[in-house]
Amino acid sequence: MPRVGFYDDPVFGQHDAGPGHPERPERLEAVRRGLREGNLLEDLVPLPPRPATREELLRVHAGAHVDRVASAAGKPVRLDPDTAMGPRSWDAATRASGAVVDAVDKVLDGALDRAFCSVRPPGHHATPQRAMGFCLLNNVAVGAAAALARGLRRVAVIDFDVHHGNGTQEAFWRDPRVLFVSSHQFPYYPGTGALDEVGEGEGRGFTVNLPMPAGLGDGEYRRAYREIVEPIGRAYDPELVLVSAGFDAHRDDPLGGMALSAAGFAELMDVCLAVASGAARGRLVAVLEGGYDLDGITEASAAVVGRMLGRPVVALDTTSRPGLDTLLQAYRTAHGKHWPIVK
């Protein structure tokens, strides 16, 4: 059985985004409930997170941004209409990023095979320069930068949150050492992630966006991931895979318009593990991003962590809507210029 670490800490529940905010502490209890009900907790290695250091944060974020977020420690501050901090939010944010760095270190050192970081606040919208979209620090980007600092030459970040991971894209826009793949509802917040956003300079082609119309479910996601994400990921052959595991593409999520079931999320993780099956030797770190329906989080987290532990594949409805071939052809046309394997 793979050795899978599980990062959790009470401080993550102490991040306060304000009354009635959808990014609330109960999200983490929903993850725990899913792992308990799925009889998964006993097979995980519980690990405490540590705070990320300033040096680790500065590999991704500008000093002015880190200073601005740090200056809010101990008091409530609103950073934009969607993004707020409470007295413990700085502690939670640094430990969220630190959990991912620690997970990357333990996986690369061979102490773990994989890890799931059940953290908040989420991170993939935080750009090098600013907090936004409920996100203060970009946890998965800080983890990827830590892997690069250790000498890795190819790191893949796969983001299946319903929203585009604009902050992660921006952090590695010109860097071929990071393959960033994002499937997301489009057009939708934050407005980025169009098909022609593929990176610049040496990084051109290493940003792979799969914008999707609302309403897609298990069958459509399965084909997009098996026919586009998996071939590109295997061709890139990363030494480590990081996953921005947002559960807001669940069919019951109030902030998304997609229709994934628990089985669909298991299928997405199966593709991520397939991408990690080459040079990465199965090494993978998944990081909680969005997801705002508590029962949906419970189902999806159990499905994803179950696959990380090697539990059996869940039966999947593979039917897909008419017109999907046209969408997949658009993906092939855009990304086949850089990845001929999908032509």
N, C-alpha and C positions, 0 to 999 in steps of 0.2 A: 504494500500500500504506500502511495506517495506520502512523504512527510509534509503536511500542509500547516503552516503557521496561521494563527488567527490573532489579529491585533484589535484590541478593544480597551477602553479606559473610561472611567466615570467622567473625566474632564470633557470628553466629546459631547456628553449630554448637558454640559454646563454652558456651551455656546448658545447665546440667546439672540436670535434674529428679530425678536419683537413679537408682541401678542398677535396671534392669528396667522403667523407666517407659516407657509407650507413646509419650509425646511426646518423641522422641529425635532426635538430630542426623541420623540416616540418612534421616529424612523429606525433608530438603532435597536430599540427593543423589538421592533418588527423583524429585524435581521436575526436577533438572538432567538426569537420565537420560531422562526423558520428552521434554524439549525437544531433547536431542541426537538421540535416536532418531527424533523427528518432524521433524528438519531445520528446527527453528524458531530455534535460537540465533543463527544468522547474520543473521536478520532482526530481532532484538531490539536495542535500544539499552541496553548494560550501564551501570548507574549505581550509584555507591557511596552508601549511606545516610549520613545525618548524625544525631547525637543530637537528639531532641526537646528543646526548651528547657523549663525549669520553667513558663514562662508558657503554652506550648502545652499542657502536661499539665494545668495548673490550669483550663483551659477545660472540662475534663471531670471531673477527679478532685479530691477534697478534698486540701488540703495535708497533712493527717495521713496519708492513704494514700500520697501520693508520698514523704513523709519516711520512712514505715515501710519501703517497698520500697528506697529509696535507702540506708537505714542498713544493709542487708544486703550492700552492695557489698563484694566481697573475701572473703566467707565463706559457708559453706553454712547455709541457714536453711529450716525447714519452716514454711509459712504456714498450711496446713490439711492434712488427710489426703491430698489429691490434688495439692497445689500446693507446689512447693519451688524454692529458688534455690541456685545454686552461686556460686563466686567471680566469674564473668563475667556472671551473669544480669542484673544491673542495666544493664551496658553493652549487652547484647543487647536488653533490653526498650526502652531509650530509643532505640536505633537502629531498632528495629522500628517504633515510633511515628513516629520522625523520617523513616523511609523513606516512610511514607504521607503525611506532611505535605509532604515534598519532591515526591512524585509529584503530589499535588493542586496544588501551586504550579506545577509545570512544565506540567501539563495546562491549567490555567487561563491560564497565560501564553502558551500556544500552542507551547511547545517540544516537547511530545509530544501525541499524540492520546489515548493510553491508557497504562496501566502495570499491570504485575503485580509485586506485592511478595512475594517468597518469603522470608518472615520467620518467626522464632520468638523468644521464645514467642508463641503465639497470643494473641488479645485479647478476643473477644466476650463472655466470661463476666465479665470484670473490671468491677465496678460503680464508680460514682464513689467509693465508700467502702472497697472491699475487693478483694483478689485472690482468685480462686477458679477451679476447673475448669481447671487448667493455665495460667491467664492472669494476668499481672501488671498490665499496662496495656492499656487498650482501644484498640488501634491504629486500628481503623476509626472509632471515635467521635472520637478525637483528630483524625483526618483530616477528618471531617465538620465538627467545630468550627472547624478552620482555614479551611475553605471559607466557613463562616458569617462568620468574622472578616474575611474579604475582601469581604464584602458580598453574597454569594449569598443568595437568599431561598427557594430550593427545592432541597434536596438529598435524593436517595433513597438509602437503604441497603437492599440486597437480600441476605438471608442464607440460603444454602441448605445450611449445615452441618446434620448430622443432629440436633444439639443446639440448643435454643433460645438465641438471643443475648440472654440476660437483661440483661447489662450494658449493651449498646447500647440496648435498650428503655428501661431505667431512665434512661439519660443524656438521652433526648429525649422522655420520657413526656408532657410538657406543652408541647412545642415543635412548632408546625405547620410550622416551616421544615425539618423533617426527616421524611420519610416512611420509616418503618421497616417492612419486609416480611420475615417469617421463615416459612419452611416447615421443619418439624421433626417428628421422631418424638415421639409424645405418647400416654400419659404416659411421661416419661423424664427423665433428668437435664437441667436442674436443677429440673424440676418446674413451671416457669413456661411461659407461652406458650399459655394456654387461649384459646378462640375469643372469649370476652368481654373479653379484655384489649385494649382499643382506645385507650388513652390517656385523659388527663384534661384538664379545662379547655380552653384553646385548642388543645391537642394531641389532643383527642378525635377519633377517626377516623383519625388519622395513624399509628397503630400497627395493622398488619394481620398478624394471626397466622393461619397455616394449619397447625393441629395435624393430624398424620397418624398413622394406625395403622401398625404395623410391616408390612413386606413389600411396600410399594409400589415399583414400578419405573418404567421409562422412559415407558410409556404413561400411567400415572396422573400422574406428575409433569408430563408434557407438557400434559395437559389442565388441571391446576391452574394451571400457569404461563401457558398461552395464554388460558385463560378467566377467570382471576381476576387474576393478577399483572400481566400485560401491559395489560389495559384500565385497571386502577387506576393503574398507573405512567404510562401515556400521558395519562390524565386529569390527573394531578398535574403532568406535564410538567416534570420536574426540570431544573435547570441543570447538574447533575453527578450521576453515578451512582457509588456506591461499592458494592463487592460483597464480602461476607464469604464467601470461597470455601473452604468446608470440604469435604473429599473423603471424609468418613466416612459418607456415604449410599451409598458404593460397595457393590456386592453382596458383596464379599469382606472388608469392614472388620470387624475383631473387636469394635469397640465400638458398632457400629450394627446395626440390623435391617432396613435398606432394601435395595433391589435395583437401584440405578442402574448402568448401564454407562457406558463412555466416551462413547458416543453420547448418552446421557441428559444427561451433564454439558455436552456441546456445545450441546444444546438449551436448557438453563438459561441458558448464557451468551448464546445467541442472543436469548432473551427480554430479558435485561439490556441487550443492545445495542439492541433495539427500544425499550425504555423510554428509552434515551439518545438516540434519533434525532430528538427535537424540539428544545426549547430548549437541551439539553446539547450539541447538534451532535456527537454521538458521543463526548463526553468521559466516560471511565470509568476508574476505578482499582479493581483487584481485589487482595484481600489474603488470603494464606493463613491459614486457621484450622485446623480439625482434619483428620483423615485419618491412619489408622494401619496400613493394609495397604500395604506399600511398592510392590508391583506396581500396586495400585489407584491410588495417588498418581501413579505414572508415567503410567498411561493417562489419568487424569482431567486432570492438569495439561497434558498435550499437547493434549487435546481442547479445553480451555478457552482456552489461549493461542493455539491454532490458530485458533479462531473470532475472538479479539481481533485477530489478524493478517489476518483475512479469508479464511482457508483455506476450502475447500468444506465444506458441511454434510455430516456423517456420516449415513449411512442409519440410520433409527430404527425400532424396533419400536413401533408405535402401539397395539397391543392393550392393553386395560385390564381389570381384574378387575370382576366383577359388584359392584354396590353403590356404585361410584364416584359415580354420579349423586346418590345420597343425601348423600354427603360434600360434593360441590360445591354442592348446594342449601343445605346448612348454611352454607357459606362465603358464598353469595349472600345468605342471610337476615341473617347477622351483619353483613356489610360493606356490603350494599346500602343500609343506612340512611344511610351516610356517602358511598357511592360508587354512585349509582343506575345507573351504566353496567353494573354486573354483575348487576343484578336480572333 
